[in-house]
Amino acid sequence: MKYHLGFNLIELMITLVIIGLLTSILLPSYNEYVLQSRRSEGIAMLMEVMQHQERFFTEQITYSSDLSALGLTVPVSSKNEHYIISASRCGSTAINRCVQLTATPQGIQAGDGNIMLNSLGERSPNNYWK
């Protein structure tokens, strides 16, 4: 009796189908995980800049839309430069009462949408802050 070593075509095709199915299931999950980890980088930078704003407020009794006044290098970006942070007043409220920080996504993160935090503790979008 002869024994054949190796794989036949059916075994190879079954293996490729299984690999394809696993890839089609796992790749979107992995991409979402990477997207969320970049988001957390932007959120962390927003929190850090807000700490600078609060420190500035205790000394000057106002917030600043100029982030260089806080001692930060402009443009303020997250660690891996996936987000650029900017400051503005909250709607029609004066800057001495409320500041809004916005993290604008850059590069491959660009389609993700802005993340916002203001000095009143309001955050948006809510599902990013979980």
Buried (B, 14 or more C-beta within 10 A) or exposed (E): EEEEEEEEEEEEEEEEEEEEEEEEEEEEEEEEEEBEEBBEBBBBBBEBBBEBBEEBBEEEEEBBBEBEBBEBEEEBBBEEEBBBBBBBBBEEBEBEEBBBBBBBBBEEBEEBBBBBBBBEEEBBEEEBEE
